[in-house]
Amino acid sequence: MSEGLKGSCDEGSLGECAACGKETELFELPGREENFCDECSADIATSILLSTEIDEATRTGAETSGLVAEFLQLGRRLLSRAQL
């Protein structure tokens, strides 16, 4: 098993991505039960980080519009991929 920034992947672990449904090599994200393809795992990991940053910016009264725009873009990309 290899470890990386996106979690882990069993060599040759194929299955259906929990987000987009594509049959491909799957990756685990820490703290998540679902397995995702490379593209979805990257977007989901990024959305988790953005969500944390948005919460912190909101808490401190900082500007959030750029972070929210990026979060929405990620959501659209995931939705688009899931509808293919």
Backbone atoms as SQL, in Angstrom:
CREATE TABLE atoms (id INTEGER PRIMARY KEY, chain TEXT, resi INTEGER, resn TEXT, atom TEXT, x REAL, y REAL, z REAL);
INSERT INTO atoms VALUES
  (1, 'A', 1, 'MET', 'N', 0.848, -1.168, 0.000),
  (2, 'A', 1, 'MET', 'CA', 0.000, 0.000, 0.000),
  (3, 'A', 1, 'MET', 'C', 0.894, 1.232, 0.000),
  (4, 'A', 2, 'SER', 'N', 0.560, 2.228, -0.828),
  (5, 'A', 2, 'SER', 'CA', 1.356, 3.448, -0.872),
  (6, 'A', 2, 'SER', 'C', 0.625, 4.566, -0.150),
  (7, 'A', 3, 'GLU', 'N', 1.370, 5.413, 0.518),
  (8, 'A', 3, 'GLU', 'CA', 0.806, 6.546, 1.242),
  (9, 'A', 3, 'GLU', 'C', 1.134, 7.821, 0.495),
  (10, 'A', 4, 'GLY', 'N', 0.222, 8.783, 0.502),
  (11, 'A', 4, 'GLY', 'CA', 0.454, 10.051, -0.162),
  (12, 'A', 4, 'GLY', 'C', -0.407, 11.130, 0.436),
  (13, 'A', 5, 'LEU', 'N', -0.378, 12.289, -0.165),
  (14, 'A', 5, 'LEU', 'CA', -1.148, 13.420, 0.321),
  (15, 'A', 5, 'LEU', 'C', -2.644, 13.167, 0.262),
  (16, 'A', 6, 'LYS', 'N', -3.086, 12.350, -0.657),
  (17, 'A', 6, 'LYS', 'CA', -4.507, 12.114, -0.854),
  (18, 'A', 6, 'LYS', 'C', -5.016, 10.929, -0.053),
  (19, 'A', 7, 'GLY', 'N', -4.206, 10.353, 0.775),
  (20, 'A', 7, 'GLY', 'CA', -4.615, 9.188, 1.534),
  (21, 'A', 7, 'GLY', 'C', -3.826, 7.996, 1.083),
  (22, 'A', 8, 'SER', 'N', -4.497, 6.873, 0.882),
  (23, 'A', 8, 'SER', 'CA', -3.776, 5.675, 0.490),
  (24, 'A', 8, 'SER', 'C', -4.506, 4.949, -0.615),
  (25, 'A', 9, 'CYS', 'N', -3.762, 4.079, -1.263),
  (26, 'A', 9, 'CYS', 'CA', -4.314, 3.288, -2.351),
  (27, 'A', 9, 'CYS', 'C', -3.674, 1.915, -2.316),
  (28, 'A', 10, 'ASP', 'N', -4.498, 0.898, -2.363),
  (29, 'A', 10, 'ASP', 'CA', -3.965, -0.450, -2.500),
  (30, 'A', 10, 'ASP', 'C', -3.583, -0.636, -3.948),
  (31, 'A', 11, 'GLU', 'N', -2.372, -1.139, -4.193),
  (32, 'A', 11, 'GLU', 'CA', -1.939, -1.383, -5.560),
  (33, 'A', 11, 'GLU', 'C', -2.961, -2.278, -6.259),
  (34, 'A', 12, 'GLY', 'N', -3.458, -1.822, -7.396),
  (35, 'A', 12, 'GLY', 'CA', -4.403, -2.611, -8.164),
  (36, 'A', 12, 'GLY', 'C', -5.813, -2.600, -7.606),
  (37, 'A', 13, 'SER', 'N', -6.110, -1.737, -6.622),
  (38, 'A', 13, 'SER', 'CA', -7.438, -1.648, -6.036),
  (39, 'A', 13, 'SER', 'C', -8.373, -0.931, -7.005),
  (40, 'A', 14, 'LEU', 'N', -9.234, -1.698, -7.649),
  (41, 'A', 14, 'LEU', 'CA', -10.173, -1.123, -8.598),
  (42, 'A', 14, 'LEU', 'C', -11.577, -1.220, -8.039),
  (43, 'A', 15, 'GLY', 'N', -12.395, -0.270, -8.405),
  (44, 'A', 15, 'GLY', 'CA', -13.783, -0.271, -7.970),
  (45, 'A', 15, 'GLY', 'C', -14.474, 0.959, -8.491),
  (46, 'A', 16, 'GLU', 'N', -15.668, 1.196, -7.975),
  (47, 'A', 16, 'GLU', 'CA', -16.474, 2.333, -8.407),
  (48, 'A', 16, 'GLU', 'C', -16.286, 3.507, -7.451),
  (49, 'A', 17, 'CYS', 'N', -15.936, 4.658, -8.013),
  (50, 'A', 17, 'CYS', 'CA', -15.760, 5.877, -7.221),
  (51, 'A', 17, 'CYS', 'C', -17.082, 6.238, -6.552),
  (52, 'A', 18, 'ALA', 'N', -17.032, 6.551, -5.259),
  (53, 'A', 18, 'ALA', 'CA', -18.230, 6.898, -4.503),
  (54, 'A', 18, 'ALA', 'C', -18.835, 8.230, -4.935),
  (55, 'A', 19, 'ALA', 'N', -18.063, 9.082, -5.601),
  (56, 'A', 19, 'ALA', 'CA', -18.571, 10.387, -6.018),
  (57, 'A', 19, 'ALA', 'C', -19.050, 10.397, -7.466),
  (58, 'A', 20, 'CYS', 'N', -18.237, 9.886, -8.385),
  (59, 'A', 20, 'CYS', 'CA', -18.581, 9.992, -9.808),
  (60, 'A', 20, 'CYS', 'C', -19.025, 8.679, -10.431),
  (61, 'A', 21, 'GLY', 'N', -18.770, 7.566, -9.746),
  (62, 'A', 21, 'GLY', 'CA', -19.195, 6.276, -10.247),
  (63, 'A', 21, 'GLY', 'C', -18.271, 5.638, -11.267),
  (64, 'A', 22, 'LYS', 'N', -17.162, 6.314, -11.583),
  (65, 'A', 22, 'LYS', 'CA', -16.229, 5.774, -12.562),
  (66, 'A', 22, 'LYS', 'C', -15.544, 4.528, -12.009),
  (67, 'A', 23, 'GLU', 'N', -15.425, 3.508, -12.846),
  (68, 'A', 23, 'GLU', 'CA', -14.728, 2.272, -12.484),
  (69, 'A', 23, 'GLU', 'C', -13.245, 2.497, -12.742),
  (70, 'A', 24, 'THR', 'N', -12.458, 2.573, -11.659),
  (71, 'A', 24, 'THR', 'CA', -11.049, 2.922, -11.776),
  (72, 'A', 24, 'THR', 'C', -10.305, 2.563, -10.495),
  (73, 'A', 25, 'GLU', 'N', -9.031, 2.902, -10.441),
  (74, 'A', 25, 'GLU', 'CA', -8.246, 2.740, -9.227),
  (75, 'A', 25, 'GLU', 'C', -8.801, 3.691, -8.164),
  (76, 'A', 26, 'LEU', 'N', -8.967, 3.193, -6.956),
  (77, 'A', 26, 'LEU', 'CA', -9.589, 3.987, -5.890),
  (78, 'A', 26, 'LEU', 'C', -8.603, 4.361, -4.802),
  (79, 'A', 27, 'PHE', 'N', -8.888, 5.477, -4.150),
  (80, 'A', 27, 'PHE', 'CA', -8.063, 6.017, -3.080),
  (81, 'A', 27, 'PHE', 'C', -8.922, 6.228, -1.840),
  (82, 'A', 28, 'GLU', 'N', -8.311, 6.060, -0.686),
  (83, 'A', 28, 'GLU', 'CA', -8.972, 6.320, 0.591),
  (84, 'A', 28, 'GLU', 'C', -8.554, 7.695, 1.087),
  (85, 'A', 29, 'LEU', 'N', -9.493, 8.415, 1.655),
  (86, 'A', 29, 'LEU', 'CA', -9.180, 9.677, 2.322),
  (87, 'A', 29, 'LEU', 'C', -9.281, 9.448, 3.819),
  (88, 'A', 30, 'PRO', 'N', -8.347, 9.984, 4.591),
  (89, 'A', 30, 'PRO', 'CA', -8.394, 9.819, 6.049),
  (90, 'A', 30, 'PRO', 'C', -9.735, 10.310, 6.608),
  (91, 'A', 31, 'GLY', 'N', -10.338, 9.512, 7.450),
  (92, 'A', 31, 'GLY', 'CA', -11.587, 9.888, 8.089),
  (93, 'A', 31, 'GLY', 'C', -12.827, 9.662, 7.237),
  (94, 'A', 32, 'ARG', 'N', -12.660, 9.085, 6.050),
  (95, 'A', 32, 'ARG', 'CA', -13.803, 8.827, 5.162),
  (96, 'A', 32, 'ARG', 'C', -13.913, 7.331, 4.918),
  (97, 'A', 33, 'GLU', 'N', -15.126, 6.822, 4.891),
  (98, 'A', 33, 'GLU', 'CA', -15.334, 5.409, 4.615),
  (99, 'A', 33, 'GLU', 'C', -15.345, 5.120, 3.121),
  (100, 'A', 34, 'GLU', 'N', -15.768, 6.119, 2.316),
  (101, 'A', 34, 'GLU', 'CA', -15.885, 5.927, 0.885),
  (102, 'A', 34, 'GLU', 'C', -14.518, 5.932, 0.216),
  (103, 'A', 35, 'ASN', 'N', -14.432, 5.320, -0.961),
  (104, 'A', 35, 'ASN', 'CA', -13.227, 5.354, -1.778),
  (105, 'A', 35, 'ASN', 'C', -13.515, 6.152, -3.039),
  (106, 'A', 36, 'PHE', 'N', -12.506, 6.901, -3.498),
  (107, 'A', 36, 'PHE', 'CA', -12.703, 7.818, -4.608),
  (108, 'A', 36, 'PHE', 'C', -11.619, 7.644, -5.666),
  (109, 'A', 37, 'CYS', 'N', -11.956, 8.029, -6.907),
  (110, 'A', 37, 'CYS', 'CA', -10.956, 8.055, -7.970),
  (111, 'A', 37, 'CYS', 'C', -9.970, 9.193, -7.678),
  (112, 'A', 38, 'ASP', 'N', -8.914, 9.231, -8.436),
  (113, 'A', 38, 'ASP', 'CA', -7.864, 10.239, -8.233),
  (114, 'A', 38, 'ASP', 'C', -8.420, 11.661, -8.309),
  (115, 'A', 39, 'GLU', 'N', -9.209, 11.948, -9.345),
  (116, 'A', 39, 'GLU', 'CA', -9.742, 13.303, -9.519),
  (117, 'A', 39, 'GLU', 'C', -10.674, 13.697, -8.379),
  (118, 'A', 40, 'CYS', 'N', -11.600, 12.820, -8.047),
  (119, 'A', 40, 'CYS', 'CA', -12.555, 13.134, -6.984),
  (120, 'A', 40, 'CYS', 'C', -11.880, 13.223, -5.622),
  (121, 'A', 41, 'SER', 'N', -10.909, 12.347, -5.366),
  (122, 'A', 41, 'SER', 'CA', -10.241, 12.405, -4.064),
  (123, 'A', 41, 'SER', 'C', -9.502, 13.729, -3.895),
  (124, 'A', 42, 'ALA', 'N', -8.896, 14.227, -4.968),
  (125, 'A', 42, 'ALA', 'CA', -8.204, 15.518, -4.904),
  (126, 'A', 42, 'ALA', 'C', -9.201, 16.642, -4.640),
  (127, 'A', 43, 'ASP', 'N', -10.330, 16.624, -5.351),
  (128, 'A', 43, 'ASP', 'CA', -11.330, 17.679, -5.168),
  (129, 'A', 43, 'ASP', 'C', -11.971, 17.615, -3.790),
  (130, 'A', 44, 'ILE', 'N', -12.252, 16.424, -3.301),
  (131, 'A', 44, 'ILE', 'CA', -12.873, 16.290, -1.978),
  (132, 'A', 44, 'ILE', 'C', -11.907, 16.711, -0.881),
  (133, 'A', 45, 'ALA', 'N', -10.646, 16.316, -0.998),
  (134, 'A', 45, 'ALA', 'CA', -9.646, 16.745, -0.009),
  (135, 'A', 45, 'ALA', 'C', -9.518, 18.263, -0.008),
  (136, 'A', 46, 'THR', 'N', -9.513, 18.861, -1.199),
  (137, 'A', 46, 'THR', 'CA', -9.424, 20.321, -1.299),
  (138, 'A', 46, 'THR', 'C', -10.668, 20.978, -0.709),
  (139, 'A', 47, 'SER', 'N', -11.841, 20.405, -0.961),
  (140, 'A', 47, 'SER', 'CA', -13.067, 21.000, -0.424),
  (141, 'A', 47, 'SER', 'C', -13.107, 20.928, 1.102),
  (142, 'A', 48, 'ILE', 'N', -12.555, 19.869, 1.676),
  (143, 'A', 48, 'ILE', 'CA', -12.483, 19.764, 3.140),
  (144, 'A', 48, 'ILE', 'C', -11.596, 20.869, 3.700),
  (145, 'A', 49, 'LEU', 'N', -10.450, 21.090, 3.057),
  (146, 'A', 49, 'LEU', 'CA', -9.551, 22.170, 3.492),
  (147, 'A', 49, 'LEU', 'C', -10.194, 23.537, 3.320),
  (148, 'A', 50, 'LEU', 'N', -10.846, 23.758, 2.178),
  (149, 'A', 50, 'LEU', 'CA', -11.506, 25.046, 1.934),
  (150, 'A', 50, 'LEU', 'C', -12.611, 25.303, 2.955),
  (151, 'A', 51, 'SER', 'N', -13.364, 24.273, 3.281),
  (152, 'A', 51, 'SER', 'CA', -14.430, 24.413, 4.266),
  (153, 'A', 51, 'SER', 'C', -13.872, 24.864, 5.610),
  (154, 'A', 52, 'THR', 'N', -12.761, 24.274, 6.004),
  (155, 'A', 52, 'THR', 'CA', -12.102, 24.661, 7.256),
  (156, 'A', 52, 'THR', 'C', -11.634, 26.109, 7.189),
  (157, 'A', 53, 'GLU', 'N', -11.048, 26.498, 6.057),
  (158, 'A', 53, 'GLU', 'CA', -10.566, 27.874, 5.888),
  (159, 'A', 53, 'GLU', 'C', -11.722, 28.877, 5.884),
  (160, 'A', 54, 'ILE', 'N', -12.834, 28.518, 5.251),
  (161, 'A', 54, 'ILE', 'CA', -14.011, 29.393, 5.220),
  (162, 'A', 54, 'ILE', 'C', -14.561, 29.572, 6.632),
  (163, 'A', 55, 'ASP', 'N', -14.657, 28.477, 7.379),
  (164, 'A', 55, 'ASP', 'CA', -15.143, 28.554, 8.759),
  (165, 'A', 55, 'ASP', 'C', -14.256, 29.461, 9.606),
  (166, 'A', 56, 'GLU', 'N', -12.953, 29.296, 9.457),
  (167, 'A', 56, 'GLU', 'CA', -12.015, 30.109, 10.241),
  (168, 'A', 56, 'GLU', 'C', -12.096, 31.584, 9.837),
  (169, 'A', 57, 'ALA', 'N', -12.174, 31.856, 8.545),
  (170, 'A', 57, 'ALA', 'CA', -12.283, 33.243, 8.075),
  (171, 'A', 57, 'ALA', 'C', -13.580, 33.877, 8.572),
  (172, 'A', 58, 'THR', 'N', -14.654, 33.121, 8.545),
  (173, 'A', 58, 'THR', 'CA', -15.943, 33.624, 9.037),
  (174, 'A', 58, 'THR', 'C', -15.850, 33.928, 10.525),
  (175, 'A', 59, 'ARG', 'N', -15.232, 33.024, 11.259),
  (176, 'A', 59, 'ARG', 'CA', -15.091, 33.199, 12.711),
  (177, 'A', 59, 'ARG', 'C', -14.312, 34.455, 13.062),
  (178, 'A', 60, 'THR', 'N', -13.279, 34.756, 12.265),
  (179, 'A', 60, 'THR', 'CA', -12.436, 35.916, 12.554),
  (180, 'A', 60, 'THR', 'C', -12.882, 37.189, 11.840),
  (181, 'A', 61, 'GLY', 'N', -13.935, 37.087, 11.039),
  (182, 'A', 61, 'GLY', 'CA', -14.439, 38.259, 10.333),
  (183, 'A', 61, 'GLY', 'C', -13.659, 38.608, 9.077),
  (184, 'A', 62, 'ALA', 'N', -12.859, 37.678, 8.576),
  (185, 'A', 62, 'ALA', 'CA', -12.072, 37.924, 7.363),
  (186, 'A', 62, 'ALA', 'C', -12.930, 37.729, 6.116),
  (187, 'A', 63, 'GLU', 'N', -12.442, 38.229, 5.002),
  (188, 'A', 63, 'GLU', 'CA', -13.123, 38.109, 3.712),
  (189, 'A', 63, 'GLU', 'C', -13.153, 36.644, 3.276),
  (190, 'A', 64, 'THR', 'N', -14.311, 36.177, 2.834),
  (191, 'A', 64, 'THR', 'CA', -14.455, 34.777, 2.433),
  (192, 'A', 64, 'THR', 'C', -14.865, 34.592, 0.976),
  (193, 'A', 65, 'SER', 'N', -15.134, 35.655, 0.250),
  (194, 'A', 65, 'SER', 'CA', -15.711, 35.511, -1.096),
  (195, 'A', 65, 'SER', 'C', -14.824, 34.702, -2.045),
  (196, 'A', 66, 'GLY', 'N', -13.519, 34.889, -2.004),
  (197, 'A', 66, 'GLY', 'CA', -12.623, 34.117, -2.866),
  (198, 'A', 66, 'GLY', 'C', -12.634, 32.642, -2.522),
  (199, 'A', 67, 'LEU', 'N', -12.630, 32.329, -1.224),
  (200, 'A', 67, 'LEU', 'CA', -12.672, 30.940, -0.777),
  (201, 'A', 67, 'LEU', 'C', -14.006, 30.283, -1.141),
  (202, 'A', 68, 'VAL', 'N', -15.095, 31.029, -0.964),
  (203, 'A', 68, 'VAL', 'CA', -16.419, 30.497, -1.290),
  (204, 'A', 68, 'VAL', 'C', -16.527, 30.250, -2.795),
  (205, 'A', 69, 'ALA', 'N', -15.997, 31.157, -3.610),
  (206, 'A', 69, 'ALA', 'CA', -16.025, 30.976, -5.063),
  (207, 'A', 69, 'ALA', 'C', -15.261, 29.724, -5.476),
  (208, 'A', 70, 'GLU', 'N', -14.112, 29.493, -4.871),
  (209, 'A', 70, 'GLU', 'CA', -13.334, 28.295, -5.176),
  (210, 'A', 70, 'GLU', 'C', -14.068, 27.036, -4.718),
  (211, 'A', 71, 'PHE', 'N', -14.710, 27.101, -3.550),
  (212, 'A', 71, 'PHE', 'CA', -15.482, 25.976, -3.035),
  (213, 'A', 71, 'PHE', 'C', -16.632, 25.638, -3.981),
  (214, 'A', 72, 'LEU', 'N', -17.331, 26.651, -4.481),
  (215, 'A', 72, 'LEU', 'CA', -18.430, 26.436, -5.422),
  (216, 'A', 72, 'LEU', 'C', -17.929, 25.832, -6.728),
  (217, 'A', 73, 'GLN', 'N', -16.779, 26.283, -7.196),
  (218, 'A', 73, 'GLN', 'CA', -16.194, 25.743, -8.418),
  (219, 'A', 73, 'GLN', 'C', -15.877, 24.247, -8.248),
  (220, 'A', 74, 'LEU', 'N', -15.323, 23.881, -7.109),
  (221, 'A', 74, 'LEU', 'CA', -15.051, 22.467, -6.828),
  (222, 'A', 74, 'LEU', 'C', -16.343, 21.655, -6.817),
  (223, 'A', 75, 'GLY', 'N', -17.367, 22.197, -6.193),
  (224, 'A', 75, 'GLY', 'CA', -18.658, 21.511, -6.149),
  (225, 'A', 75, 'GLY', 'C', -19.233, 21.294, -7.532),
  (226, 'A', 76, 'ARG', 'N', -19.142, 22.310, -8.379),
  (227, 'A', 76, 'ARG', 'CA', -19.627, 22.173, -9.756),
  (228, 'A', 76, 'ARG', 'C', -18.829, 21.108, -10.516),
  (229, 'A', 77, 'ARG', 'N', -17.532, 21.086, -10.311),
  (230, 'A', 77, 'ARG', 'CA', -16.684, 20.111, -10.990),
  (231, 'A', 77, 'ARG', 'C', -17.046, 18.687, -10.550),
  (232, 'A', 78, 'LEU', 'N', -17.252, 18.482, -9.259),
  (233, 'A', 78, 'LEU', 'CA', -17.652, 17.158, -8.755),
  (234, 'A', 78, 'LEU', 'C', -19.020, 16.759, -9.308),
  (235, 'A', 79, 'LEU', 'N', -19.953, 17.685, -9.315),
  (236, 'A', 79, 'LEU', 'CA', -21.296, 17.402, -9.817),
  (237, 'A', 79, 'LEU', 'C', -21.259, 17.069, -11.308),
  (238, 'A', 80, 'SER', 'N', -20.490, 17.833, -12.046),
  (239, 'A', 80, 'SER', 'CA', -20.351, 17.595, -13.485),
  (240, 'A', 80, 'SER', 'C', -19.775, 16.207, -13.748),
  (241, 'A', 81, 'ARG', 'N', -18.750, 15.838, -13.004),
  (242, 'A', 81, 'ARG', 'CA', -18.111, 14.534, -13.167),
  (243, 'A', 81, 'ARG', 'C', -19.091, 13.411, -12.807),
  (244, 'A', 82, 'ALA', 'N', -19.927, 13.620, -11.802),
  (245, 'A', 82, 'ALA', 'CA', -20.875, 12.604, -11.362),
  (246, 'A', 82, 'ALA', 'C', -21.996, 12.411, -12.375),
  (247, 'A', 83, 'GLN', 'N', -22.287, 13.427, -13.174),
  (248, 'A', 83, 'GLN', 'CA', -23.389, 13.341, -14.137),
  (249, 'A', 83, 'GLN', 'C', -22.964, 12.806, -15.489),
  (250, 'A', 84, 'LEU', 'N', -21.677, 12.511, -15.670),
  (251, 'A', 84, 'LEU', 'CA', -21.207, 11.976, -16.965),
  (252, 'A', 84, 'LEU', 'C', -21.665, 10.555, -17.182);
